[in-house]
Amino acid sequence: MAVHLREQEMSLRDIAKQLVITTGTKKGQHPSPATVLRMLREHDERTAALVLENT
């Protein structure tokens, strides 16, 4: 979901407001913009690794 919202050029704060944590102690709360940034960075790193692996 965060990747989809980033493609729509939403800011990290706006993306964080749209997302809701579904499990754990913070269930029902919104993640911080820093957490969203970390999630997106990890996604980009995994995607880049897969691209390199397949070439």
Buried (B, 14 or more C-beta within 10 A) or exposed (E): EBEEBBEEEBEBEEBBBBBEEEEEEEEEEBBEBEBBBEBBEEEEEEEEEEEEEEE
